[in-house]
Amino acid sequence: MNPTRLAAMANDIARYFDAEPDRAAALDGMVLHLQRFWEPRMRLRIVQYLREEHGAELSAFAREAVSELARRAGHADAGTPRR
């Protein structure tokens, strides 16, 4: 899984949901989209990308959604880089 491609895909999804005026609903919508339509390997890889590279190519909203995705999946340290 190419993390640059996954980041681009996440950013596309984020642009769609970021238009939602209710921020909580937008965040929940994006996380649910990732849970429903991305296979587990894709979700794991984008969370690793957030952890290892701080989601460098993710938009702020996509980064927030991936962090929430990780939290819901039990990856509490998703936003923290590995040492």
C-alpha positions in Angstrom: 0.0 0.0 0.0 1.5 3.3 -1.1 1.0 5.8 1.7 1.2 8.7 -0.7 -1.7 7.3 -2.7 -3.7 6.5 0.4 -3.1 10.1 1.6 -4.4 11.4 -1.7 -7.5 9.2 -1.4 -8.1 10.3 2.2 -7.7 14.0 1.2 -10.3 13.5 -1.6 -12.7 12.0 0.9 -11.9 14.8 3.4 -12.8 17.4 0.8 -16.2 15.9 0.4 -17.0 15.6 4.2 -15.3 19.0 5.1 -18.2 20.7 3.3 -20.5 19.5 6.0 -21.3 22.5 8.3 -21.6 20.2 11.4 -17.9 19.4 12.2 -18.8 16.4 14.4 -21.0 14.9 11.7 -18.4 15.5 9.1 -15.7 13.8 11.2 -18.0 10.9 12.0 -19.0 10.6 8.3 -15.4 10.4 7.1 -14.4 7.8 9.8 -17.5 5.7 8.9 -16.6 5.9 5.2 -13.0 4.7 5.9 -14.4 1.9 8.1 -17.0 0.8 5.6 -15.1 1.1 2.3 -11.4 0.8 3.0 -10.1 -2.7 3.5 -8.3 -3.3 6.9 -4.8 -3.2 5.3 -5.6 0.2 3.9 -6.8 1.5 7.2 -3.8 0.1 9.1 -1.4 1.6 6.6 -2.9 5.1 6.8 -2.8 4.9 10.6 0.9 3.8 10.4 1.5 6.7 8.0 0.0 9.1 10.5 2.1 7.6 13.3 5.4 7.4 11.5 5.3 10.4 9.2 2.8 12.6 11.1 0.5 12.2 8.0 2.7 14.7 6.2 0.6 14.7 3.0 -2.8 14.6 4.8 -4.9 17.7 5.0 -5.7 18.9 8.5 -9.2 17.4 8.3 -8.0 14.1 6.9 -5.4 13.9 9.6 -8.0 14.5 12.3 -10.2 11.8 10.8 -7.4 9.2 10.6 -6.5 10.0 14.2 -10.2 9.4 15.2 -10.2 6.2 13.1 -7.2 5.0 15.0 -8.7 5.9 18.3 -11.9 4.0 17.5 -9.8 1.0 16.4 -7.9 1.1 19.7 -4.7 2.5 18.4 -4.4 5.2 21.1 -0.9 6.2 20.1 -1.7 6.8 16.4 -0.8 10.4 16.5 2.5 9.8 18.3 5.5 8.9 16.2 7.4 5.7 16.9 10.8 6.0 18.5 
